[in-house]
Amino acid sequence: MKTLYRNFLLVIAIVAFALTSCASPTTAVPAAETWTIYTPASTSSIPVIMAAQKLDNVELVLYTNQEQANTLFARGEVSMMVTGLSVGMALFKNEVPIKLSNTYVSGLSHLITHGKTVSSFSDLKGGEIHIPFAGSPIEEICQYLAAQEGLTWGTDITPIYSPFDASIALLKEGKAMAVVLPEPNVSLVESQPDVHISFSLYDLWNQYNPGNKGYPQVGTFVNANWAASHAAEVEAFNTAMAEAIQEVQADPAAAVSVVRDQFKLPEPILTQALSRTQYQFHAGAEMQEGIETYYQTVGKPLDETYAQFYYSPAK
């Protein structure tokens, strides 16, 4: 009986092996590829955080070191990077494989003064203004706006180049009388004694360019090599960004409640900073036209080499 039982088990094993051998091999399903988005640790990134939450397989990193972010992006270790328009253009000029997939911030910076409020650059004639560095986007727009008032930049108004943190310290001490700051720095200093929010560069730009809604300042850049095979991801992010901006504009308080854990700032500061940040989402031909119009307006028209600067999905 034992011999019969062993033989029966042997037959079962042989049949099972045969069935297994004849069956089609199981194909392993590869895990979905994770793609990385770097965005500044600034309130301008609120829509980016909300957009990333709508997508799968996204690693979102809030960075504070622009140079490090640029290096990782240039190496191809970062799929998307959110940063200032001029930063992306500088990388493009240095032949980094980069393309601009959208712009979304059209107003962010304000003129902050100590001791008195001013209403225009003319009120600063003969004085100094603190800006982050020579050739910065802030200097570019200040030079243009001052020129609209008949002022010569560097003669009628003297720029003092100073990082934001240093300028804020001087402003609080009354040693800097005029400083251009972006949010959330504006909301962080407005409660200081004798510190005033004089005007926004967004409002002044619109005053000299009727019908405009600010100018392109911040956008999302994609690594060109990665984007060539990930058009679906780029388009999905653009769609999510457009939706996130609509949500921010419809209910700012709800937007802050969604992202507040990503920041070390108090919720009232986040809310105030968000209220002073202007968002306008543009992609594709509309985006390209807006950027070319801006540079034409400020007297720095772009040449044909920038045709490759803009992202366009492969046909």
Backbone hydrogen bonds in HBPLUS format (Angstrom, degrees):
<---DONOR---> <-ACCEPTOR-->    atom                        ^
c    i                          cat <-CA-CA->   ^        H-A-AA   ^      H-
h    n   atom  resd res      DA  || num        DHA   H-A  angle D-A-AA Bond
n    s   type  num  typ     dist DA aas  dist angle  dist       angle   num
A0005-TYR N   A0001-MET O   2.96 MM   4  6.23 154.1  2.03 149.3 156.4     1
A0006-ARG N   A0002-LYS O   2.91 MM   4  6.18 156.2  1.97 148.8 154.8     2
A0007-ASN N   A0003-THR O   2.98 MM   4  6.19 156.6  2.04 146.8 153.3     3
A0008-PHE N   A0004-LEU O   2.97 MM   4  6.20 148.3  2.07 141.3 150.2     4
A0009-LEU N   A0005-TYR O   3.02 MM   4  6.35 156.6  2.07 148.0 153.2     5
A0010-LEU N   A0006-ARG O   2.95 MM   4  6.18 150.9  2.03 145.1 153.6     6
A0011-VAL N   A0007-ASN O   2.96 MM   4  6.23 155.9  2.02 147.9 153.5     7
A0012-ILE N   A0008-PHE O   3.05 MM   4  6.35 159.2  2.09 148.3 153.7     8
A0013-ALA N   A0009-LEU O   2.98 MM   4  6.22 157.7  2.03 147.6 153.2     9
A0014-ILE N   A0010-LEU O   2.97 MM   4  6.23 157.3  2.02 149.7 155.7    10
A0015-VAL N   A0011-VAL O   2.95 MM   4  6.19 161.0  1.99 152.6 157.5    11
A0016-ALA N   A0012-ILE O   2.94 MM   4  6.13 162.0  1.97 149.7 154.9    12
A0017-PHE N   A0013-ALA O   2.93 MM   4  6.12 156.1  1.99 146.3 152.7    13
A0018-ALA N   A0014-ILE O   2.95 MM   4  6.15 155.2  2.02 145.4 152.3    14
A0019-LEU N   A0015-VAL O   2.90 MM   4  6.17 160.5  1.94 153.5 158.3    15
A0020-THR N   A0016-ALA O   2.96 MM   4  6.13 156.9  2.01 145.2 151.8    16
A0021-SER N   A0017-PHE O   2.88 MM   4  6.06 154.4  1.95 147.1 154.0    17
A0022-CYS N   A0018-ALA O   2.99 MM   4  6.17 148.1  2.10 146.2 154.1    18
A0023-ALA N   A0019-LEU O   3.10 MM   4  6.17 134.1  2.32 139.5 150.6    19
A0035-TRP N   A0057-ASN O   2.99 MM  22  6.49 156.8  2.04 163.9 165.8    20
A0059-GLU N   A0035-TRP O   2.92 MM  24  6.13 164.3  1.95 150.9 155.0    21
A0079-SER N   A0036-THR O   3.16 MM  43  5.21 123.8  2.49 123.0 137.8    22
A0080-MET N   A0036-THR O   2.99 MM  44  6.35 155.0  2.06 159.8 164.8    23
A0037-ILE N   A0059-GLU O   2.91 MM  22  6.21 163.5  1.93 158.0 160.9    24
A0061-VAL N   A0037-ILE O   2.88 MM  24  6.20 162.7  1.91 166.5 169.2    25
A0038-TYR N   A0080-MET O   2.92 MM  42  6.24 162.8  1.95 146.0 149.6    26
A0082-VAL N   A0038-TYR O   2.76 MM  44  6.15 164.0  1.78 162.3 167.7    27
A0039-THR N   A0061-VAL O   2.92 MM  22  6.29 159.9  1.96 163.9 168.3    28
A0063-TYR N   A0039-THR O   2.91 MM  24  6.03 148.6  2.01 137.3 147.0    29
A0041-ALA N   A0063-TYR O   2.91 MM  22  5.46 141.3  2.06 159.4 150.0    30
A0045-SER N   A0042-SER O   2.92 MM   3  5.63 163.5  1.95 119.5 125.1    31
A0046-ILE N   A0043-THR O   3.18 MM   3  5.48 168.0  2.20 114.6 115.5    32
A0048-VAL N   A0045-SER O   2.94 MM   3  5.04 119.3  2.32 101.3 117.8    33
A0049-ILE N   A0045-SER O   2.99 MM   4  6.31 157.8  2.04 163.8 169.7    34
A0050-MET N   A0046-ILE O   3.16 MM   4  6.41 163.2  2.19 152.0 156.3    35
A0051-ALA N   A0047-PRO O   2.82 MM   4  5.99 150.4  1.91 143.4 151.9    36
A0052-ALA N   A0048-VAL O   2.93 MM   4  6.13 161.2  1.96 151.5 155.8    37
A0053-GLN N   A0049-ILE O   3.17 MM   4  6.41 145.5  2.30 142.5 151.2    38
A0054-LYS N   A0051-ALA O   3.00 MM   3  5.32 149.6  2.10 106.8 116.2    39
A0055-LEU N   A0052-ALA O   3.13 MM   3  5.38 159.4  2.18 108.2 114.6    40
A0069-ALA N   A0065-ASN O   3.06 MM   4  6.32 159.4  2.11 150.3 156.5    41
A0070-ASN N   A0066-GLN O   2.84 MM   4  6.09 158.1  1.89 152.8 158.8    42
A0071-THR N   A0067-GLU O   3.03 MM   4  6.28 154.5  2.10 145.1 151.6    43
A0072-LEU N   A0068-GLN O   3.04 MM   4  6.32 165.7  2.06 154.7 157.3    44
A0073-PHE N   A0069-ALA O   2.95 MM   4  6.10 156.1  2.01 148.3 155.5    45
A0074-ALA N   A0070-ASN O   2.86 MM   4  6.06 161.8  1.89 150.1 155.2    46
A0075-ARG N   A0071-THR O   3.02 MM   4  6.25 142.1  2.17 144.0 154.1    47
A0077-GLU N   A0072-LEU O   2.97 MM   5  5.29 147.0  2.08 170.2 162.6    48
A0076-GLY N   A0073-PHE O   2.97 MM   3  5.20 153.0  2.04 106.1 114.9    49
A0223-ASN N   A0079-SER O   2.97 MM 144  5.50 160.5  2.01 155.6 155.7    50
A0081-MET N   A0221-PHE O   2.83 MM 140  5.20 156.8  1.88 146.4 153.8    51
A0221-PHE N   A0081-MET O   2.83 MM 140  5.20 169.3  1.85 142.7 146.2    52
A0083-THR N   A0219-GLY O   3.13 MM 136  5.92 152.6  2.21 161.8 169.0    53
A0219-GLY N   A0083-THR O   3.03 MM 136  5.92 167.2  2.05 165.7 163.6    54
A0087-VAL N   A0084-GLY O   3.08 MM   3  5.33 127.9  2.36 103.2 116.5    55
A0088-GLY N   A0084-GLY O   3.28 MM   4  6.69 161.5  2.31 157.1 160.7    56
A0085-LEU N   A0217-GLN O   2.81 MM 132  5.46 159.8  1.85 144.2 143.9    57
A0089-MET N   A0085-LEU O   3.03 MM   4  6.32 154.7  2.09 149.3 157.0    58
A0090-ALA N   A0086-SER O   2.98 MM   4  6.14 151.5  2.07 141.7 148.6    59
A0091-LEU N   A0087-VAL O   3.09 MM   4  6.43 155.9  2.15 149.9 155.9    60
A0092-PHE N   A0088-GLY O   2.95 MM   4  6.19 155.0  2.02 146.1 153.4    61
A0093-LYS N   A0089-MET O   2.92 MM   4  6.18 156.7  1.97 149.5 155.1    62
A0094-ASN N   A0090-ALA O   3.11 MM   4  6.35 137.4  2.30 137.3 148.5    63
A0094-ASN N   A0091-LEU O   3.08 MM   3  5.01 125.5  2.39  92.6 107.2    64
A0096-VAL N   A0091-LEU O   3.03 MM   5  5.42 168.3  2.05 152.9 150.2    65
A0095-GLU N   A0092-PHE O   3.00 MM   3  5.11 152.7  2.08 112.4 113.4    66
A0098-ILE N   A0096-VAL O   2.82 MM   2  5.67 109.4  2.33 120.4 103.7    67
A0224-ALA N   A0097-PRO O   2.95 MM 127  5.05 159.6  1.99 113.1 118.5    68
A0099-LYS N   A0222-VAL O   3.03 MM 123  5.40 148.9  2.13 151.4 159.9    69
A0222-VAL N   A0099-LYS O   2.78 MM 123  5.40 160.8  1.81 158.5 164.6    70
A0100-LEU N   A0309-PHE O   2.86 MM 209  6.25 156.8  1.91 153.2 160.2    71
A0311-TYR N   A0100-LEU O   2.85 MM 211  5.34 170.1  1.86 138.9 136.3    72
A0101-SER N   A0220-THR O   2.84 MM 119  5.70 162.6  1.87 163.9 169.9    73
A0220-THR N   A0102-ASN O   2.94 MM 118  5.37 146.6  2.05 133.8 143.5    74
A0103-THR N   A0282-HIS O   2.99 MM 179  5.36 153.8  2.06 146.8 154.4    75
A0282-HIS N   A0103-THR O   2.88 MM 179  5.36 152.2  1.95 160.8 161.6    76
A0104-TYR N   A0218-VAL O   2.96 MM 114  6.11 164.6  1.98 161.6 162.6    77
A0280-GLN N   A0104-TYR O   2.96 MM 176  4.88 146.7  2.07 115.5 125.7    78
A0217-GLN N   A0105-VAL O   3.03 MM 112  5.60 144.6  2.16 172.2 170.6    79
A0106-SER N   A0278-GLN O   2.88 MM 172  5.39 163.4  1.90 137.4 142.8    80
A0215-TYR N   A0106-SER O   3.35 MM 109  4.87 148.0  2.46 125.2 125.0    81
A0278-GLN N   A0107-GLY O   2.78 MM 171  4.49 164.8  1.80 133.1 138.4    82
A0183-GLU N   A0108-LEU O   3.10 MM  75  5.92 134.3  2.31 138.6 148.9    83
A0201-LEU N   A0109-SER O   3.11 MM  92  5.96 163.4  2.14 140.7 145.8    84
A0110-HIS N   A0181-LEU O   2.82 MM  71  5.57 157.6  1.87 154.8 158.6    85
A0181-LEU N   A0110-HIS O   2.98 MM  71  5.57 156.7  2.03 160.1 163.5    86
A0111-LEU N   A0199-PHE O   2.81 MM  88  5.54 166.5  1.82 170.8 175.2    87
A0198-SER N   A0111-LEU O   2.92 MM  87  5.63 141.2  2.07 156.4 168.8    88
A0112-ILE N   A0179-VAL O   2.74 MM  67  5.19 175.8  1.74 162.7 163.2    89
A0179-VAL N   A0112-ILE O   2.81 MM  67  5.19 161.9  1.84 155.1 161.3    90
A0113-THR N   A0196-HIS O   2.90 MM  83  5.25 159.5  1.94 150.5 156.2    91
A0196-HIS N   A0113-THR O   2.82 MM  83  5.25 162.9  1.85 158.8 161.9    92
A0114-HIS N   A0177-MET O   3.10 MM  63  4.89 151.6  2.18 123.3 125.4    93
A0115-GLY N   A0194-ASP O   2.72 MM  79  4.96 164.8  1.74 149.9 155.4    94
A0123-ASP N   A0120-SER O   3.27 MM   3  5.64 142.6  2.42 102.6 111.1    95
A0124-LEU N   A0121-PHE O   2.83 MM   3  5.23 156.6  1.88 112.2 120.3    96
A0125-LYS N   A0122-SER O   3.16 MM   3  5.28 167.8  2.18 109.8 112.2    97
A0127-GLY N   A0124-LEU O   2.82 MM   3  5.35 149.8  1.91 147.0 147.7    98
A0126-GLY N   A0156-ASP O   2.59 MM  30  5.22 166.8  1.60 158.3 163.0    99
A0158-THR N   A0127-GLY O   3.00 MM  31  6.31 172.3  2.00 156.0 157.7   100
A0129-ILE N   A0158-THR O   3.01 MM  29  6.32 147.2  2.12 152.3 153.0   101
A0160-ILE N   A0129-ILE O   2.83 MM  31  5.85 160.7  1.87 147.5 147.1   102
A0130-HIS N   A0178-ALA O   2.83 MM  48  6.20 169.5  1.84 150.7 152.6   103
A0180-VAL N   A0130-HIS O   3.12 MM  50  6.41 164.9  2.14 175.7 171.3   104
A0131-ILE N   A0160-ILE O   2.96 MM  29  6.19 157.1  2.02 151.5 157.4   105
A0162-SER N   A0131-ILE O   2.84 MM  31  5.94 163.1  1.86 150.7 156.6   106
A0136-SER N   A0133-PHE O   3.17 MM   3  5.56 149.6  2.26 135.0 132.1   107
A0139-GLU N   A0136-SER O   3.05 MM   3  5.16 114.8  2.49  98.2 113.3   108
A0140-GLU N   A0136-SER O   2.94 MM   4  6.24 160.8  1.98 155.0 160.9   109
A0141-ILE N   A0137-PRO O   3.04 MM   4  6.29 160.1  2.08 149.4 152.5   110
A0142-CYS N   A0138-ILE O   2.93 MM   4  6.05 158.9  1.97 148.7 155.4   111
A0143-GLN N   A0139-GLU O   2.86 MM   4  5.91 163.4  1.89 153.0 156.9   112
A0144-TYR N   A0140-GLU O   3.23 MM   4  6.43 155.3  2.30 138.0 144.4   113
A0145-LEU N   A0141-ILE O   2.91 MM   4  6.11 168.0  1.93 153.1 156.0   114
A0146-ALA N   A0142-CYS O   2.87 MM   4  5.95 160.5  1.91 150.4 156.0   115
A0147-ALA N   A0143-GLN O   3.08 MM   4  6.18 151.3  2.16 139.4 147.1   116
A0148-GLN N   A0144-TYR O   3.15 MM   4  6.51 138.8  2.33 142.9 153.7   117
A0148-GLN N   A0145-LEU O   3.17 MM   3  5.15 127.0  2.46  93.2 106.6   118
A0149-GLU N   A0146-ALA O   2.97 MM   3  5.30 147.8  2.08 105.5 115.6   119
A0151-LEU N   A0146-ALA O   3.06 MM   5  5.28 159.5  2.10 141.6 137.8   120
A0150-GLY N   A0147-ALA O   2.98 MM   3  4.96 160.0  2.02 109.7 110.6   121
A0155-THR N   A0152-THR O   3.08 MM   3  5.49 158.8  2.13 126.5 131.6   122
A0156-ASP N   A0152-THR O   2.82 MM   4  5.35 153.3  1.90 150.6 159.5   123
A0154-GLY N   A0157-ILE O   2.76 MM   3  5.36 144.1  1.89 162.3 162.3   124
A0167-SER N   A0163-PRO O   2.94 MM   4  6.18 162.9  1.97 160.6 166.3   125
A0168-ILE N   A0164-PHE O   2.85 MM   4  6.03 157.9  1.90 156.5 162.2   126
A0169-ALA N   A0165-ASP O   3.13 MM   4  6.36 156.1  2.19 143.2 149.1   127
A0170-LEU N   A0166-ALA O   3.09 MM   4  6.38 158.6  2.13 148.1 153.4   128
A0171-LEU N   A0167-SER O   2.83 MM   4  6.04 151.0  1.92 147.0 155.8   129
A0172-LYS N   A0168-ILE O   2.99 MM   4  6.23 161.3  2.03 152.4 155.7   130
A0173-GLU N   A0169-ALA O   3.21 MM   4  6.44 143.7  2.35 139.0 148.4   131
A0175-LYS N   A0170-LEU O   2.79 MM   5  4.90 148.7  1.88 158.2 153.5   132
A0176-ALA N   A0170-LEU O   3.21 MM   6  5.14 128.1  2.49 111.6 105.2   133
A0174-GLY N   A0171-LEU O   3.06 MM   3  5.09 154.8  2.12 102.5 110.4   134
A0185-ASN N   A0182-PRO O   3.00 MM   3  5.86 119.1  2.38 130.2 137.8   135
A0188-LEU N   A0184-PRO O   3.08 MM   4  6.34 139.5  2.25 146.7 158.8   136
A0189-VAL N   A0185-ASN O   3.13 MM   4  6.34 134.6  2.35 146.3 155.6   137
A0189-VAL N   A0186-VAL O   3.27 MM   3  5.52 139.2  2.45 101.0 111.0   138
A0190-GLU N   A0186-VAL O   3.14 MM   4  6.11 136.2  2.34 150.3 160.7   139
A0192-GLN N   A0189-VAL O   2.95 MM   3  5.54 167.5  1.97 124.9 128.7   140
A0195-VAL N   A0192-GLN O   3.26 MM   3  5.55 155.0  2.32 134.3 130.2   141
A0204-LEU N   A0200-SER O   3.20 MM   4  6.51 162.4  2.23 147.6 152.3   142
A0205-TRP N   A0201-LEU O   2.87 MM   4  5.95 157.3  1.92 144.9 151.3   143
A0206-ASN N   A0202-TYR O   3.06 MM   4  6.30 164.2  2.09 149.7 153.6   144
A0207-GLN N   A0203-ASP O   2.96 MM   4  6.19 142.0  2.10 141.2 152.1   145
A0208-TYR N   A0204-LEU O   3.18 MM   4  6.51 150.6  2.27 147.7 153.3   146
A0209-ASN N   A0205-TRP O   2.88 MM   4  6.01 119.5  2.26 139.9 157.4   147
A0212-ASN N   A0209-ASN O   3.05 MM   3  5.82 153.6  2.12 146.6 150.1   148
A0227-ALA N   A0223-ASN O   2.86 MM   4  6.02 168.8  1.87 164.3 168.2   149
A0228-ALA N   A0224-ALA O   3.13 MM   4  6.15 141.1  2.28 140.4 148.1   150
A0229-SER N   A0226-TRP O   3.20 MM   3  5.94 153.5  2.28 117.7 123.5   151
A0230-HIS N   A0227-ALA O   3.09 MM   3  4.74 164.1  2.12 100.4 105.4   152
A0234-VAL N   A0230-HIS O   3.16 MM   4  6.51 161.9  2.19 154.7 159.6   153
A0235-GLU N   A0231-ALA O   2.95 MM   4  6.14 168.7  1.97 155.4 158.3   154
A0236-ALA N   A0232-ALA O   2.90 MM   4  5.99 151.2  1.98 141.0 149.7   155
A0237-PHE N   A0233-GLU O   2.94 MM   4  6.14 155.0  2.00 147.4 153.4   156
A0238-ASN N   A0234-VAL O   3.00 MM   4  6.29 162.9  2.03 151.0 155.6   157
A0239-THR N   A0235-GLU O   2.97 MM   4  6.17 158.8  2.02 147.2 152.8   158
A0240-ALA N   A0236-ALA O   2.94 MM   4  6.15 158.7  1.99 145.0 151.1   159
A0241-MET N   A0237-PHE O   2.80 MM   4  6.02 152.7  1.88 153.1 160.8   160
A0242-ALA N   A0238-ASN O   3.02 MM   4  6.25 162.8  2.05 149.5 153.3   161
A0243-GLU N   A0239-THR O   3.10 MM   4  6.35 156.9  2.16 147.1 153.3   162
A0244-ALA N   A0240-ALA O   2.87 MM   4  6.04 156.4  1.93 145.3 152.4   163
A0245-ILE N   A0241-MET O   2.94 MM   4  6.15 160.7  1.98 156.4 160.0   164
A0246-GLN N   A0242-ALA O   3.26 MM   4  6.45 155.0  2.33 140.0 146.3   165
A0247-GLU N   A0243-GLU O   3.02 MM   4  6.33 150.8  2.11 147.0 155.3   166
A0248-VAL N   A0244-ALA O   2.87 MM   4  6.17 155.1  1.93 150.7 157.6   167
A0249-GLN N   A0245-ILE O   3.00 MM   4  6.17 164.9  2.02 150.6 154.0   168
A0250-ALA N   A0246-GLN O   2.96 MM   4  6.05 144.8  2.08 140.1 149.9   169
A0251-ASP N   A0247-GLU O   2.96 MM   4  6.02 155.8  2.02 149.6 154.6   170
A0255-ALA N   A0251-ASP O   3.14 MM   4  6.46 154.0  2.21 150.4 158.3   171
A0256-VAL N   A0252-PRO O   2.97 MM   4  6.26 157.3  2.02 153.8 158.8   172
A0257-SER N   A0253-ALA O   3.08 MM   4  6.35 155.5  2.14 145.6 152.1   173
A0258-VAL N   A0254-ALA O   3.16 MM   4  6.40 137.4  2.35 141.0 151.5   174
A0258-VAL N   A0255-ALA O   3.17 MM   3  5.21 130.9  2.42  95.8 108.7   175
A0259-VAL N   A0255-ALA O   3.25 MM   4  6.55 146.4  2.37 146.6 154.6   176
A0260-ARG N   A0256-VAL O   2.89 MM   4  5.55 130.7  2.13 155.8 163.7   177
A0262-GLN N   A0259-VAL O   2.85 MM   3  5.59 163.5  1.88 129.4 135.0   178
A0263-PHE N   A0260-ARG O   3.20 MM   3  5.60 165.3  2.22 112.6 117.1   179
A0269-ILE N   A0266-PRO O   3.08 MM   3  5.44 124.7  2.40 107.7 121.1   180
A0270-LEU N   A0266-PRO O   3.13 MM   4  6.51 158.9  2.17 153.9 160.3   181
A0271-THR N   A0267-GLU O   2.92 MM   4  6.17 162.4  1.95 157.3 161.7   182
A0272-GLN N   A0268-PRO O   2.96 MM   4  6.12 160.2  2.00 144.3 149.7   183
A0273-ALA N   A0269-ILE O   2.85 MM   4  6.00 165.8  1.87 153.8 157.9   184
A0274-LEU N   A0270-LEU O   2.92 MM   4  6.04 156.8  1.97 147.5 154.1   185
A0275-SER N   A0271-THR O   3.06 MM   4  6.27 147.3  2.17 142.1 150.5   186
A0276-ARG N   A0273-ALA O   3.16 MM   3  5.33 142.8  2.31 100.2 110.6   187
A0277-THR N   A0274-LEU O   3.21 MM   3  5.18 165.9  2.23 104.9 108.6   188
A0287-MET N   A0283-ALA O   3.38 MM   4  4.63 154.8  2.45 101.3 104.0   189
A0287-MET N   A0284-GLY O   3.13 MM   3  5.38 120.5  2.50 102.0 115.6   190
A0288-GLN N   A0284-GLY O   3.12 MM   4  6.48 163.2  2.15 154.3 158.6   191
A0289-GLU N   A0285-ALA O   2.94 MM   4  6.09 164.2  1.97 150.9 155.1   192
A0290-GLY N   A0286-GLU O   3.05 MM   4  6.21 156.5  2.11 143.1 149.3   193
A0291-ILE N   A0287-MET O   3.06 MM   4  6.35 157.2  2.11 154.4 159.8   194
A0292-GLU N   A0288-GLN O   3.00 MM   4  6.18 169.1  2.02 155.7 158.9   195
A0293-THR N   A0289-GLU O   2.91 MM   4  5.99 154.6  1.97 146.8 154.2   196
A0294-TYR N   A0290-GLY O   3.04 MM   4  6.16 154.2  2.10 139.8 146.7   197
A0295-TYR N   A0291-ILE O   3.09 MM   4  6.39 170.3  2.10 156.9 157.3   198
A0296-GLN N   A0292-GLU O   3.02 MM   4  6.09 147.8  2.12 140.5 149.8   199
A0297-THR N   A0293-THR O   2.90 MM   4  6.05 152.5  1.98 146.0 153.5   200
A0298-VAL N   A0294-TYR O   3.03 MM   4  6.38 153.0  2.11 153.4 160.1   201
A0300-LYS N   A0295-TYR O   2.72 MM   5  4.98 151.7  1.80 168.3 164.0   202
A0299-GLY N   A0296-GLN O   3.24 MM   3  5.23 158.0  2.29 101.6 107.0   203
A0306-TYR N   A0303-ASP O   3.22 MM   3  6.18 167.1  2.24 125.1 128.1   204
A0307-ALA N   A0304-GLU O   3.11 MM   3  5.62 166.6  2.13 118.0 120.3   205
A0309-PHE N   A0306-TYR O   2.96 MM   3  4.96 160.8  2.00 106.8 112.3   206
